[in-house]
Amino acid sequence: MKNCIKIKQLEVFAYHGCEEQEKINGQKFYIDANLYTDISVAGNTDDLNETVNYAEVCDFINKFLTKNRFDLIEAAAWQCTTELLKTFPKIREVDFTIYKPQAPIPLPFGNVAISINRKWSKAILSIGSNMGDKEEHLNCAVDSLYDDDNCRVNVVSNYIETEPYGPVEQDNFLNGCIEIETLYSPEELLKKVNQIEAFEGRTREIHWGPRTLDIDIVFYENQIVDLPELKIPHVEMHKRIFVLEPLKQIAPYWTHPILNKTVTQLLEDLSPNSGGCSGCGGCPKISEETDN
């Protein structure tokens, strides 16, 4: 069972609602919150600093919901939990319910509530560049993720040099992988990485052509996403040495949710001279000038 700190029926007086009388008069709301965190250190040391201080969490929730006003309790719950996860780093996941017992319903009822679950999700990104200052483009991608408070960068691989694939004559690539934790959904994360690419001057004029920066979502937790604009796991990652080699450095035992093989096993499945798919025509050469 997950370690969990439970808050039940925290009373907050706030001004959320679509009706004008709700915005003027306010009403009572009640909050339930399950805070998922590792309590092993606190359990062994009896040290408050090693756990989540639930009194501080209650104070935070109260201040957030009274300071801010929302028409919808859906928005109140979503934005409160987002800020809660950012403010208390030991909280990994939250179940959050807002009860609205005085909702403007002209019929007898017990309660109205919205329940949501939010958490930090792990994802793997592959990054590559073969135009201009390649290392700088990759470093800018990493820095952009560091600067986004919806993301936490856990680890960055070394960069490796790979030969280009396809009929277009172009320079060698520099590639790497990043493990992050994020509050973004897969679709939101795609928008974010596309924004980073665009900021670095990425264009998509030539298929398999040169690029200032390429960012692919390789894994997102163990989810399988099949949308026209987004496929997770990345459909070609298991064929690409330039993805698997740096990925093995940071997540060798991450298991492909469809193929049911670890990153190490997927890399072993490729022959030493296999370039796999686009962007890589041979075995990688570890870049001596980059050590992230």
Buried (B, 14 or more C-beta within 10 A) or exposed (E): EEBEBEBEEBEBEBBBBEEEEBEEEBBEBBBBBBBBBBBEEBEEEEEEEBBBBBEEBBEBBBEBBBEBBBEEBEBBBBBBBBBBBBEBEBBBBBBBBBBBEBBEEEEEEEEBBBEBEBBBBBBBBBBBBBBBEBBBBBBBBBEBBEEBEBBBBBEBBBBBBBBBBBEEEBEBBBBBBBBBBBBBEBEEBBEBBEEBBEEBEBEEEEEBBBBBBBBBBBBBEEEEBEEEEBBBBBEBBBBBBBBBBBBBBBBEEBBBBEEEBBBBBBBEEBEEEBBBBBBBBBBBEEBEEBEB
